[in-house]
Amino acid sequence: MDAVEKANEERQRRWVKDRKVGEGALLRPGREASSGRKVAIKKIKVGQFKDGLDMSAIREVKYLRELKHQNVIELLDVFSSKTNLNLVLEFLDSDLEMIIKDRTLVFLPADIKSWMAMTFRGLEFCHRNFILHRDLKPNNLLIASDGQLKIADFGLARDFADPGYKMTCQVITRWYRPPELLFGSRYYSSAVDIWSVGCIFAELMLRIPYLPGESDMDQLKTIFRALGTPTEEEWPGHTKLPDYVPVGQFPKPPLRDLFTAASADTLNLLNKCLIYEPRKRITARDASLLIFHIFYPVNKLLFSGSQSPLFLRNPLSNIPLETTKMRRTTFRSTS
């Protein structure tokens, strides 16, 4: 046995896989053998890909090794077993989708602002390191038992340091996908993640998905009905994007008509996330600063620690969330 095999065997012994949750699940609970600490173990079948490991698996390991931040999920270890690669991740009790859907929970404005602050902090760190997430949605924002939010699932992540590099537009779950990708843009940057966060922000306020299109074409119509059809002045050059097709003319309704209880500052931030022209969308850094300056005098709790106000009022052990889901994960090769 060579040194690499010996080190891998030692890693295997360090982690104990608990029983599966669901047939064929690729993410399962586990624990550290010495301490009993809970972890989540993501199994990637090496043999199921024609040329070895799927690129998304390689990317996830690469980026999680690079990104060490309180609002990004931590990769604890990697080991192989038979034909599988196993990613050992920190265990988090819930995700934002579960919390949004749990109608027994009542959100206060401070709760939403806290989750948004943590999301923007984690995303700003990713973008500062020239990494696009490209699949932000509520169930990829995990919640720890103390209310700390962490960005997870970097299988579609991508470097973006070179602005002239072509990338696929077939990324980001449709309801959170920005219009430039729906029109086939192959050149984009961090603004695509900001649009996704804007959709999540709206979903937190509405408690239902904000832009739930049934197809790519219907997604564009859903966006335009909610935000109005963009003009050439609002979004220069969009009619020249590769997959552009006229979708119809829709007036721009005020955000206030739907988000009746939101403050003016909240709507201002939401609007900055959902600007059609990608270069004019707010950055994660500026959004973090905006949340800080607007809301810090109102609620210092948002910035004094990691816990969200909801979890300080109701520790997770007292919140009747459904049993933690170990979600089936699909890997895709993309660029």
C-alpha positions in Angstrom: 0.0 0.0 0.0 1.5 3.3 -1.1 1.3 6.5 0.9 -1.7 7.9 -1.0 -3.7 4.7 -0.4 -2.7 4.7 3.3 -3.8 8.3 3.8 -7.1 7.6 2.0 -7.7 4.6 4.3 -7.1 6.8 7.3 -9.6 9.3 6.0 -12.2 6.6 5.5 -11.8 5.4 9.1 -12.2 9.0 10.4 -15.8 9.3 9.0 -18.8 7.0 9.7 -21.7 7.0 7.2 -25.1 6.7 8.9 -28.1 5.1 7.2 -29.4 6.5 3.9 -32.3 9.0 3.8 -34.2 7.9 0.7 -33.3 5.3 -1.9 -30.3 6.3 -4.0 -29.7 9.5 -2.2 -26.3 11.0 -2.9 -26.1 13.1 0.2 -26.4 11.2 3.5 -25.8 12.0 7.2 -22.6 10.8 8.9 -20.4 11.6 11.9 -16.8 11.9 12.9 -15.7 8.6 14.5 -13.6 10.1 17.3 -16.0 12.9 18.4 -19.4 12.0 17.1 -19.7 15.3 15.4 -22.5 15.3 12.7 -21.5 15.8 9.1 -23.1 15.4 5.7 -21.3 13.1 3.2 -21.9 13.6 -0.5 -21.2 10.6 -2.6 -20.1 11.0 -6.2 -20.0 7.9 -8.4 -16.8 8.1 -10.4 -17.6 5.2 -12.7 -20.9 6.8 -13.9 -19.0 9.3 -16.0 -17.5 8.4 -19.3 -14.1 10.1 -18.7 -13.9 9.6 -15.0 -15.1 12.4 -12.6 -17.8 14.8 -13.8 -16.5 18.4 -14.1 -19.0 19.7 -11.6 -17.6 17.4 -8.9 -14.1 18.6 -9.6 -15.3 22.2 -9.5 -17.1 21.7 -6.2 -14.0 20.2 -4.5 -11.8 23.0 -6.0 -14.0 25.9 -5.0 -14.9 24.6 -1.5 -11.2 24.2 -0.8 -10.6 27.8 -1.8 -13.5 29.4 -0.1 -13.2 29.6 3.7 -15.9 31.9 5.0 -18.5 31.9 7.7 -21.3 32.1 5.1 -20.0 29.4 2.8 -20.4 25.7 3.7 -17.2 24.1 4.8 -15.6 21.1 3.1 -14.0 19.1 5.9 -12.5 16.2 4.0 -12.4 14.2 0.8 -11.9 10.4 0.4 -12.5 7.7 -2.1 -14.3 4.3 -1.5 -14.6 1.7 -4.2 -16.0 3.6 -7.2 -17.1 6.7 -5.2 -15.6 10.0 -4.3 -16.9 11.2 -0.9 -17.1 14.9 0.1 -17.4 15.4 3.8 -19.3 18.6 4.5 -20.3 20.4 7.7 -23.8 19.4 8.8 -26.5 22.1 8.7 -30.0 21.5 10.0 -32.2 23.1 7.5 -32.3 25.3 4.4 -34.1 28.5 3.4 -36.7 26.7 1.3 -37.8 24.6 4.2 -38.1 27.7 6.4 -40.0 29.7 3.7 -42.5 26.8 3.3 -43.1 26.3 7.1 -46.2 28.4 7.7 -45.9 27.9 11.4 -43.0 30.4 11.3 -43.7 34.1 11.3 -41.0 36.3 9.7 -40.2 39.8 10.9 -38.4 42.3 8.6 -35.3 41.8 10.7 -35.3 38.1 9.9 -35.4 38.7 6.1 -32.7 41.4 6.4 -30.5 39.1 8.5 -30.7 36.3 5.9 -30.1 38.7 3.1 -27.1 40.2 4.9 -25.5 36.8 5.4 -26.2 35.8 1.8 -24.6 38.9 0.4 -21.6 38.5 2.7 -21.0 35.0 1.5 -21.6 35.9 -2.1 -19.3 39.0 -1.9 -16.5 36.7 -0.7 -17.1 34.3 -3.7 -17.2 37.2 -6.2 -14.1 38.8 -4.6 -12.3 35.5 -5.3 -13.7 35.6 -8.9 -16.1 32.7 -8.5 -19.6 32.7 -9.8 -22.0 30.4 -8.0 -24.5 30.0 -10.9 -27.2 28.1 -8.9 -28.4 30.3 -6.0 -31.9 29.3 -4.8 -33.5 28.8 -1.4 -32.5 25.2 -0.9 -28.9 26.0 -1.6 -28.8 28.4 1.3 -28.4 26.2 4.3 -29.3 27.1 7.8 -27.4 26.0 10.9 -29.0 25.3 14.3 -27.9 28.8 15.5 -29.5 30.5 12.4 -26.2 31.0 10.5 -26.8 30.9 6.8 -24.3 29.3 4.5 -24.1 29.1 0.7 -23.8 25.5 -0.6 -23.7 23.4 -3.7 -20.9 24.7 -5.9 -21.4 22.1 -8.6 -22.1 24.7 -11.3 -19.6 27.3 -10.0 -17.2 28.9 -12.4 -14.2 31.3 -12.5 -14.9 34.6 -14.1 -11.7 36.6 -14.1 -11.5 36.8 -17.9 -14.5 38.9 -19.1 -14.0 37.7 -22.7 -14.4 34.0 -21.9 -17.5 32.3 -23.2 -19.6 30.4 -20.7 -22.8 28.3 -21.0 -26.1 30.0 -20.5 -27.7 26.7 -19.3 -27.1 27.4 -15.7 -29.1 28.6 -12.7 -32.5 27.0 -11.9 -35.1 28.6 -14.2 -37.1 30.6 -11.6 -33.9 32.3 -10.5 -32.3 32.7 -13.9 -31.7 36.2 -15.2 -33.1 37.4 -18.6 -29.7 37.7 -20.2 -29.1 33.9 -19.8 -32.7 33.2 -21.0 -31.8 35.2 -24.2 -28.6 33.1 -24.6 -25.8 35.4 -23.4 -22.5 33.5 -23.2 -20.6 36.5 -21.8 -21.7 37.4 -18.2 -20.4 38.1 -14.8 -21.4 38.3 -11.1 -24.6 40.1 -12.0 -26.3 36.7 -12.8 -25.9 35.7 -9.1 -27.3 39.0 -8.0 -30.5 38.5 -10.0 -30.9 35.1 -8.3 -30.5 36.7 -4.8 -33.1 39.3 -5.8 -35.6 36.5 -6.6 -34.8 34.9 -3.3 -35.3 38.2 -1.5 -38.7 38.6 -3.1 -39.6 35.0 -2.2 -38.8 35.6 1.5 -41.3 38.4 1.5 -44.0 36.6 -0.4 -43.5 33.1 1.0 -44.0 31.8 -2.5 -41.6 31.8 -5.6 -41.6 35.2 -7.2 -41.1 34.3 -10.9 -42.2 30.7 -11.4 -42.1 30.2 -15.2 -43.0 26.9 -16.7 -40.6 27.0 -19.6 -37.8 29.3 -20.7 -40.2 31.3 -22.9 -42.8 31.4 -20.1 -40.1 32.5 -17.7 -39.3 35.6 -19.8 -43.1 36.4 -19.9 -43.3 36.0 -16.2 -40.4 38.3 -15.7 -41.8 40.9 -18.0 -45.2 40.8 -16.5 -43.7 41.4 -13.1 -41.1 44.0 -14.1 -42.3 45.4 -17.4 -40.9 44.7 -20.9 -37.4 46.3 -21.1 -36.8 49.1 -23.6 -33.5 49.6 -25.5 -32.8 52.5 -23.2 -33.3 50.4 -20.1 -31.2 47.5 -21.5 -29.1 48.5 -24.4 -28.3 45.6 -26.8 -30.6 43.0 -25.4 -32.4 42.6 -28.7 -29.1 41.4 -30.3 -28.5 38.6 -27.8 -28.2 35.2 -29.5 -31.6 33.8 -28.5 -33.6 37.0 -28.4 -37.2 36.8 -29.5 -39.9 39.4 -28.9 -42.0 38.2 -25.9 -44.7 40.9 -25.8 -45.2 44.3 -24.4 -46.1 44.5 -20.7 -46.3 47.7 -18.6 -44.0 48.1 -15.6 -46.1 47.8 -12.4 -44.7 49.4 -9.2 -43.1 46.9 -6.8 -45.2 48.5 -4.1 -48.4 46.9 -5.7 -47.2 43.4 -4.7 -44.9 44.1 -1.8 -47.3 46.2 0.1 -45.7 45.8 3.6 -42.1 46.4 2.5 -40.3 49.6 3.4 -39.0 52.0 0.8 -35.4 51.0 1.6 -36.3 47.3 1.1 -37.9 47.9 -2.3 -34.9 50.1 -3.3 -32.6 47.2 -2.6 -34.9 44.7 -4.4 -35.1 46.9 -7.4 -31.3 47.3 -7.6 -31.0 43.4 -7.7 -33.5 43.1 -10.5 -32.3 45.7 -13.0 -32.4 44.4 -16.5 -29.0 45.9 -17.5 -26.5 43.5 -15.8 -23.8 46.2 -15.5 -26.2 48.4 -13.5 -27.2 45.7 -11.0 -25.9 46.2 -7.5 -22.8 44.3 -6.5 -22.8 41.9 -3.6 -20.3 44.3 -1.8 -22.5 47.3 -2.3 -25.6 45.4 -1.3 -23.9 44.4 2.0 -22.9 48.0 2.6 -26.4 49.2 1.8 -28.0 46.7 4.2 -25.5 47.7 6.9 -26.1 51.5 6.5 -29.8 51.3 6.2 -30.6 48.7 8.9 -27.8 48.9 11.4 -29.3 51.7 13.4 -32.6 49.8 13.5 -31.3 46.4 14.5 -27.7 46.0 15.6 -28.4 42.3 16.0 -28.1 41.8 12.2 -24.4 42.6 12.4 -23.4 41.7 15.9 -23.0 38.0 15.3 -24.0 35.0 13.3 -27.5 34.3 14.6 -30.7 35.5 12.8 -33.4 37.1 15.0 -35.8 34.3 14.2 -33.4 31.7 15.7 -32.8 33.8 18.8 -36.5 34.0 19.4 -37.0 30.3 18.5 -34.0 27.9 18.7 -34.1 25.3 16.0 -34.9 22.6 18.5 -38.1 24.5 19.2 -39.0 25.1 15.6 -41.3 22.4 14.1 -39.4 22.1 10.8 -39.7 18.8 8.9 -36.9 16.3 9.5 -33.7 17.5 7.9 -33.7 16.6 4.2 -30.7 15.0 2.6 -31.5 16.1 -0.9 -30.8 14.1 -4.0 -28.1 16.0 -5.9 -27.8 15.8 -9.7 -24.3 16.6 -11.2 -24.0 18.1 -14.6 -21.0 18.8 -16.8 -21.0 22.4 -17.9 -18.7 25.3 -18.6 
